[in-house]
Amino acid sequence: MKSYSPPSATYRLQLHAGFTFKALKEILDYLHLLGISTVYASPVFTATPGSMHGYDVTEPHQINPAIGSIEQLREIRKILQQKDMNWLQDIVPNHMAFHPSNARLYDVMERGPLSPYYEYFDIDWQHSAPELSGKVIAPFLGKDLETCIADGEIKLVLTDKGYAVSYFEQVFPFSISAYDALQSVLTDSDALPVHALLDALYQQATSGASLKDWQQAKHQLYTPVNQALLEGIVARVNKDRELLTTLLRQQYYHLCNWQEADRQINYRRFFTVNELITLRMESPAVFDEYHTFLHSLYREELIQGLRIDHIDGLRDPATYIERLRMLFGSNCYIIAEKILEYEETLPSDWALQGTSGYEFLSLTNHLLTSAAGEQQLRAFYNELLPDTADYSDIVYEKKRLILERYMGGEWENLVRYCYALKLADARTNREHLKEALALFIACLPVYRLYPSQWPLDQYAQEIIGDTFAKMRSVNRLAEAEIALLESLWEEIHDAEKARNRLLFLQRLMQFTGPVTAKGVEDTTFYVYNALLSHNEVGDSPTIADFSINTFHQRMTARQQHTACSLNATSTHDTKRGEDGRIRLNILSLIPDDWQQQVAQWRELNRSYVNTLTPADEYFIYQSIVAGFPPDGIVTPDYIERLQQYFIKAVREAKVNSTWAAPVEAYENDGLNFIKQILTDETGFLESVRSLLDRVNHYAFISSLAQVLIKITAPGIPDIYQGCELWDYSYVDPDNRRPIDYTFRRQCLETIIAKEKTPDFFSYLSEHRQQGLEKLFVTWKALNFRRTHNDLFTEGDYIPLQCSSTNIVAYARVYRQQWVIVIAPLPGETDTTAAVLLPTGASGPWRNIFTGEMLDSKGEISVADVFKTFPMGLLTNEI
């Protein structure tokens, strides 16, 4: 196996039927020209029909036909090899789709304990609810089962795979456990062949046949010769609702209303998504089977790296990573999607190169925000909405909301599991124990911890101490049960009790992450709107006292510990585009102007508000600033995009509307408000454009700084599809719109052709609205990095002192190679400033962007660096 260096830059692509391997192949020349070393692909394995993201995998042993074929992937690999490029593959070990095309799951539903996949999925077959004992819940009905039967919505049908149960477009397998019940009513002589058929099938099912052999046996037995007779049985059953009900009760699954899963469930979901069922990846057998095809792709060198999706969903991530590393070896570049809180670091025992980069997004986002201005905007928000609770209180409240309203079944399962493992007994107050668990989940300040052995590490012990202190400040009535839960984190010498404690704590940790993600990212971030740019995945609006020194300290640590983590600023999961976020950050530079502007807008638009709350009105104003078209032209398409974003935001907030029960009257008021203010020529649009003229004056430069820092700071730059030009998109699906690569290629080729001409930088400035300056910085910095990758992955990070607090400067040093990075922070640049150089950093220096030469005597003049272009990437290579 060839040894591969870490990527110099990744380019994230969302592959689906609308952007296939064929489309990817057509842009490989462009990506290489841009400076990309590694294609970073969304999941490419077979997913549910029409999937736009690939995280709903149905067959991990096959390339999704909607995307392409393995032959096409091989063709792509040949091209990548010629260009010395690689492939980073996103994988989904936590869950698969609950869907008919998931043959493993549907075999479990058909053959139950006789299926070789019976223990493949994270299902509690011994659930205490009688209707779930020995069955998996199937919460996909719009009403309760009896009503659906009475309304004729559920029927027995004959498919090419045999008998099945249909509900509108959904089809569920007919379990062999119902064969006896079906045979018992088929007493007339003409039904004898059906008896023989079902007996033959049952014998095959009980023989321990593989899934392939079982499907082949069914195909042989469900022959056209028997079709008329089989369809006759279907008609007879569907006419007898009592018989149909009896048959449905005999299935290895329990059909019910989709909302029942919020109260009672016996499989682990991805977050609160019923359609995504999780895997028992802690089982070596499941691990080996799931990764078979993936490993074959790696052995064939079709892929060179892995990005692990939602690693926090796994029972024991460290063991999973260890197995993955043993399977794929030390040469494989492996990172994980792991959201780290501000003071959190990646566990040191994980054999990973790093994370997918949300912590970098947060650090850069705060660097490019005025801390004082942000504080003033927060005070203004509290004046505007005086009844708004503190952010931390909202987080606690929304985590409780998710647990109580949407994950009540999981909550109950944790209580039951605690008793089943004999960690609680008859003396334990069950309701108090349940409350103690809720308090722990809501008060835990990180997504999860990783208990795998005793004693727990010092960091985990500190987090546990802080969590229980907060729990007791909230509720002392359940003190005995809080103390019991606290004791479970303590080492014990009884081997069985120690094992049970770890089992419980690991299961508990599989739910703290989803509650946090849903409670914070998908609820609080749409409720607390002081400055939306920090309501971002991996970030927080409560990080205080952030400074240039803070940034330098974090980057120094990043280089020491996770130098090959990705540096992300936009992803498929971010709440808004990276340049829209910068625009909002710039509001912290002009808080007084913003406050006056909002007051004027509220007065100007008063007649359009209707029932829209001040909080949602303020959300809309910030969203307009973030996403307003760079050319200032409001189109029907933009209005519709903003309206759809509003619908998603208000439902995610779960205050005035929800996904489960949309309040159309309120939503329509919001939609009409958006349409009115963006079409009615009352002065609103004119004032928006005027404000954005001021905002963009700084935002354009800060966006370039963000790109330069991403490419040169510790970590590996990750470009999200299309973000080499301005990215003013909203949350998905808006940020997954088709990308015009023809336009981007033309822009880049023009830049390359004009770079040496005298009026080149004037040309870039004149085409600022199209984002050509951003594309230029991306291209120049990425290509420089590609030819100096060791410098950035292995080299030191040295903070540089500057006489101005409005400049960030640092050096990257590897052997005799030096690079100096100088970038402006938001605001007016101090042209008298100078950057002090450490001993050993001697010129002359060449500016990669302009080609200009700079001499230095211990310091570099910022004015000289920014004379032609407002960014500095200086090398001592002449």
C-alpha angles and dihedrals in degrees: 000000000000117000114241129202120224114275118272090209135353129211115206115219129186106217121200140127089294093052111032138171087272091057091045092052089056094058100044092096089052094048091050091048089050090057102256118151100182137040106220105202131196113232110305099188123110110288137174113304111276095015111163096193110030098226090115094075117184100172118025091183096067140057110246105261089212088064100037143272138291088251089060090048088054090052090051090049091056090054092046091051091053089054095041089243129142142204127243111195125207110219132192111212095157103065150359133205121280091225140124091253090061094093094183094056095042090050087056090050090049103040102022113191090004092065116099086224096056091114095034097093128056096254127147102221091179097057114157095233107096093222090056099045106120091355138093116231114244105197101184106111123109090218136016117295097253093053092048090052092046090050091051093242096126119061143165109246138182115233134174086267095052133259116358141167116244130201110180104297094348122093126194126190121255106244120231087228087075096053093093092050090050093047093048092067096043098083104140119099096248089063093062093096089056090053089052092048094050091045090052091049092048091051089051092047093051093048092081092249119178118249091257093050091045092052090047091050091052091049091053094047099042092066128164088248090068096038099099092048093046092050089050090058089050091054092048093051094047091053091055109063093182090055091046090051091050091051093049091052088057096058124110087240136058114229112208145146112300092237092060088077089069089063104029130017137151103196127066113246132201098261104310097326110125091194093064117070120189131233133233090239090163087073111092090215092055091045092051095046095045096050098044098100094036090056091049089056089052094047089052087051092238088129130029104185145029134220111198113217119219096350090176089071092068119096094229112012094180093058091044091052091047091054091045091051092049090051098045100031134223096296094065114099105228127181132164137219099245123156109213121199118230097272095031128105133195111271107265095222094062110106092220135125088226145276137312089260115256092134089059090052090055095048094048092044092057093043088058094049129081104241092203092048092048089054090051091050089051090053090049090051090054090051091048092048106024093173093060112119123228114281093247091052091051090050091052092047094048094046087053089048092054092047096046101037104031107019102037091124093055089046092054091047091056091053091049092046090054090057094042091057089049092242088126127033142188091290091061116097102235097207091047090050089051090051092048090055091049091050092050094050093046095045100043104112096207133052092254147320127237111231109181105140143005134298101036115230120262094256093055091048091053092049091048091050092051092046096053092045089056092044091056091049088058102042131009097168091085094047095132092053092042088054090048091052091046091053091058089070091057123094116254128189096216101100096209094047091046090052092049092049091054092047091053096043092049090051090047090052091055088067104039089070096053092045090051094045093048095039097047112021097032101035117014092044088061094045104044107056108167092131113353096203090075094047086090139129107273093009134089135204090223101065104121137188094025112167142166088266090055089053092049092049092051093046092049090053091045091056091049098047113018107017091152099052113120119260103222128182098163128023138165087267103045117117095232140001119283095245093045087054090053091053090056091047088057089062085073087066093056105031094148092052091047093050091052091045093053091048090053093047093050090053093043094049098038094114092057098050101084106158095346109127122234088243093058092042089055090047090055094050092053091045090054091052091049098046106027111135111264091230090054093237115134110211130184086249092058092047090052092048091052091046092052090048090052091051091052093045096050092047092047090051089058092206107101098012140003140203091245095049112017115201099219096186092057094042091050090052088056093047092049091047091055093047094047097049093045095049106029110091096219096126098274096109091044091053091047091054091046092051092047090052087063094040095048092050086072101022096062091056094043090051090055089048089052091054094047093048091047092054098043107031121088109294136048117288114242118198115200113219111287096001094117081089125045114307113204096152127136128228121303133328086031093056091053097061118133115282121228100226094168089064093045093050091050091049093050094046090050091050091051092048094049100038095100096044120107096241096045098117091045087053091053091049092048089055095045093123090062091051099245093146090057091048090049093051091046094050097045096044095043094050091047090049093048091058092044102037095139089056091059100037099039103022127100123259111225120185112222125214119235131190089228126063087210095072130072115204135171141157131231112207131187120167103309095341117105130184123184119202119197121177134166121242119219114299138041114331117241101232091193092061124115132196115225116225124216124234111286095030101109130159170209093155130200119211106226092207100049105018089231120146120230126191121206139196101193094313142049124224112235090209090058092049094048096039094108105013129016097237132070126211105164128184131188089216106102 
